[in-house]
Each structure stands twice: as C-alpha cells, then as structure tokens.
Amino acid sequence: MTDPTTAHATHAPPAPLHIGPVVVDPPVLQAPMAGYTNYAYRQVVREFGGAGLLATEMIAARSAQWLETHRGEHPDRLWGVHDEPRPLAVQMWDNDPDNLAQVGRRLATEFRVSVVDLNFGCPVRQVTEKAHSGSWLLRDPDRVGTIVRRVVEACDGVPVTAKIRLGCADNCRTAIEVAQRVEEAGASCLTVHGRVAAQFFTGEADWEAIAAVKRSVSRIPVVGNGDIDSAETAVMRLRTSGVDGVMIAREALARPWIFAQAAALLRGETPPPDPTLDEQREIVLHHYDLVCRRFGVDQGTLLMRKFACSYAQGLPGARDFRGRVSRVTTQEEFLDVMRTNFPRSPNAQASPGQRACTSLPA
Ligand SMILES: Cc1cc2nc3c(=O)[nH]c(=O)nc-3n(C[C@H](O)[C@H](O)[C@H](O)COP(=O)(O)O)c2cc1C
C-alpha cells in the first residue's frame, strides 16, 4: 500500500463531495449503523471532527407513520435529529414508495435534515424476506428507481441518496443497473458497499466492483464503502478507486477519531495519534454519560455494554474486558469494570501536545 504520510506531498486535498446543495468536506462519511449510530455516538464523532457527513441509524418508514400520531415526540432512532448540527443524513427503509415519500417529506420539511437516505443494502432477514425491503429490492432495479423518484419529488429540494450493496447474491449482481436507475430517478448521491447481501460481512469488499459502479454513472457522485480499517486505507481508497467519497462503519465504532485522522492525512498533515488508553477510557465514560442522560442509568448501562465492547476491539486485554462488561447490569458495576478492566498500557502516558482528544469534555 502507498504510504500516504509520504504520498501526501504529491496530492492536493480531494475536492469536497457535493450532495445536491450539501457540501461534504472532507468526503469521508460516517456510515449508518442500526443500534449504534445514535445521537450519543454521533456526538462523540462530531467532537473529534473530520467526518464530512454523519448519519443516523436507519428508521422503518412504516413505523415512522408513528410520527403522524405522536406529534412532538420522537422515536429513539430520531433522538437528537431535530436539533443537532448539520450536515446530517437520516436513513429509512421500506418497499412502498408512498410510505417512503410521506416520511421523507416529513424528515425534509419538519426535521430539516440535510440528506434523506434510502436503504437498499440491509441483508437482515426481517427487512429482506419478511418485508421485501433493503437489499431485497436490488433484484428489482425498476422498483428502486420508482421509489427514488417518488421520494425525490416529496422531499422539497432536500437531496435524496441511496445506499446499496453489489447485489442480492453472486448470481444477482445488479449494482450497475440499480445505480443507473437511481441516477435517472434524480438521486443526489449513491453509496456502494462492496459486498453482495448474501455475504453479510464475510469475505472482502470488492473495490474493483465499486469502481465499476462509479464508472457506470455520469452525473451523481459515488461513495465507496467496505473494510476501511484505518485513515491510511480511507485515503488510499479515495485516491485509487475513482470514487467521490468514502464511508466508514465498523472501524469507527472502535475508533471514532478515525475521521479526524483521515481528514488530517487528506490535508497533507501528520494524523493525530490514537488517544492513549487512559484517554480512551474517558471517551467511553463520556459516551456513557450521553447515553444515560437520554435513557437513564438502568437502560443506559445495558445499552452501553455493546459500545464499550466495540471501543475495546483490538486493544490489549480486550477479551477479558468484553467478557466482564457484557455482563454488567448496574452503573456501579459498569464504572467498576471500566476502572479495573478497561485495557491499560504501562507506557500509555500521552506526551503533551500529542493528545488527539483534547476537545472532549472529561
Ligand atoms: C451493526 C451494524 C449495523 C448496520 N446498520 C446499517 C444501517 O442501518 N443502514 C445501512 O445502510 N447499513 C448498515 N450497516 C452497514 C454499514 O453501514 C456498512 O455498509 C458496512 O458495515 C460496511 O462498512 P465497514 O466495512 O466500514 O464496516 C450496518 C453495519 C453494522 C456492522
């Protein structure tokens, strides 16, 4: 792989990504992740900076009809959306153009989100086989086109985007046809996760196939997604695959500062180092605080177990920590496990000026 810390000298920073009127700069996006990318997580990402566009978890358009009868209240998946800083994308799923158009209009006009994103990539059975939505729709590019067109018409100028996989299965790789329908229907951007749905998360993301999708459309920008596990990889993918932007999901659960590192690399600067383990512990506690403020300590503690596990991913002693933290049920237990079992390194003292997370409140 090219070493981007030396390669930056010969590269100008990439052009910002334009999603309709929304300028995504740098063109590095935080991916939607159901159950994870709620307000608390987005706030942590935002405090580090570097992500050009943040995204919510996906919401079910059908259950978002709920909004209709509960004016003034928001389901948990829309926590924060009304008031938090922009740009912000909200993603939704369904297979019914009218449902999606109705909810899309509401997101655009009442919530004033920056981008309305449509999910055509979810591989989970409840969404595919049971609701004929998400990646199920990749077998019917015309229907994808119809959905996009209806939502674009409903969203009052707010840009509509689509997120797809390469197809349903290896024998049903429809991404290029879908991309062309999405473009014709007036979407403002397309994100491609370089796997077919049948793979779930196995195998490797196929960046050649992502590049082929990019080449198959002429007007809309394409964002590539899959297996970006470092700031260096993000920069390499952006520079070598021809895409207009890159999106990061799983790695950013463990390292929400990855966007700030990628942004620095793209500017030609040395990326800030990972926070020390002591700093990482403070970040987890800050995240916990945000979660508890919304859900209370009982529910917040249970919810935080999976986030804490993600943060520990790849750290020394992570296995032991994860085993313990995934069993806590009270705030006291959570804080105790954080204090005694969150990975520590004897050499983890940060030198002054080397802290990557000074903007985070303790
Ligand atoms: C826990 C989890 C939840 C996800 N939820 C969504 C979602 O709600 N909408 C979506 O479009 N993709 C979702 N994805 C897929 C990611 O956005 C992304 O496409 C995928 O993880 C590949 O990127 P990565 O290799 O950087 O993780 C989810 C992925 C994970 C791991």
The ligand as an SDF file (V2000), in Angstrom:
LIG
                    3D

 31 33  0  0  0  0  0  0  0  0999 V2000
  -24.0260   -3.1990   13.4440 C   0  0  0  0  0  0  0  0  0  0  0  0
  -24.2130   -2.7010   12.0410 C   0  0  0  0  0  0  0  0  0  0  0  0
  -25.3720   -2.0370   11.7070 C   0  0  0  0  0  0  0  0  0  0  0  0
  -25.5630   -1.5700   10.4100 C   0  0  0  0  0  0  0  0  0  0  0  0
  -26.6940   -0.8810   10.1170 N   0  0  0  0  0  0  0  0  0  0  0  0
  -26.8480   -0.3170    8.8930 C   0  0  0  0  0  0  0  0  0  0  0  0
  -27.9460    0.5370    8.6150 C   0  0  0  0  0  0  0  0  0  0  0  0
  -28.7980    0.8030    9.4710 O   0  0  0  0  0  0  0  0  0  0  0  0
  -28.0320    1.0340    7.3550 N   0  0  0  0  0  0  0  0  0  0  0  0
  -27.1000    0.7720    6.3960 C   0  0  0  0  0  0  0  0  0  0  0  0
  -27.2220    1.2660    5.2710 O   0  0  0  0  0  0  0  0  0  0  0  0
  -26.0430   -0.0120    6.6400 N   0  0  0  0  0  0  0  0  0  0  0  0
  -25.8920   -0.5360    7.8720 C   0  0  0  0  0  0  0  0  0  0  0  0
  -24.7800   -1.2720    8.1470 N   0  0  0  0  0  0  0  0  0  0  0  0
  -23.7410   -1.4540    7.1120 C   0  0  0  0  0  0  0  0  0  0  0  0
  -22.6700   -0.3600    7.2120 C   0  0  0  0  0  0  0  0  0  0  0  0
  -23.2190    0.9150    7.0190 O   0  0  0  0  0  0  0  0  0  0  0  0
  -21.5720   -0.6010    6.1630 C   0  0  0  0  0  0  0  0  0  0  0  0
  -22.1420   -0.5690    4.8940 O   0  0  0  0  0  0  0  0  0  0  0  0
  -20.8530   -1.9280    6.3630 C   0  0  0  0  0  0  0  0  0  0  0  0
  -20.6100   -2.1840    7.7260 O   0  0  0  0  0  0  0  0  0  0  0  0
  -19.5290   -1.9780    5.5860 C   0  0  0  0  0  0  0  0  0  0  0  0
  -18.6790   -0.9500    6.0190 O   0  0  0  0  0  0  0  0  0  0  0  0
  -17.4040   -1.2500    7.0060 P   0  0  0  0  0  0  0  0  0  0  0  0
  -16.6120   -2.3280    6.3640 O   0  0  0  0  0  0  0  0  0  0  0  0
  -16.7140    0.0610    7.1080 O   0  0  0  0  0  0  0  0  0  0  0  0
  -17.9860   -1.7280    8.3010 O   0  0  0  0  0  0  0  0  0  0  0  0
  -24.5840   -1.7790    9.4240 C   0  0  0  0  0  0  0  0  0  0  0  0
  -23.4070   -2.4480    9.7750 C   0  0  0  0  0  0  0  0  0  0  0  0
  -23.2110   -2.9050   11.0600 C   0  0  0  0  0  0  0  0  0  0  0  0
  -21.9190   -3.5980   11.4100 C   0  0  0  0  0  0  0  0  0  0  0  0
  1  2  1  0
  2  3  1  0
  2 30  2  0
  3  4  2  0
  4  5  1  0
  4 28  1  0
  5  6  2  0
  6  7  1  0
  6 13  1  0
  7  8  2  0
  7  9  1  0
  9 10  1  0
 10 11  2  0
 10 12  1  0
 12 13  2  0
 13 14  1  0
 14 15  1  0
 14 28  1  0
 15 16  1  0
 16 17  1  0
 16 18  1  0
 18 19  1  0
 18 20  1  0
 20 21  1  0
 20 22  1  0
 22 23  1  0
 23 24  1  0
 24 25  2  0
 24 26  1  0
 24 27  1  0
 28 29  2  0
 29 30  1  0
 30 31  1  0
M  END
$$$$
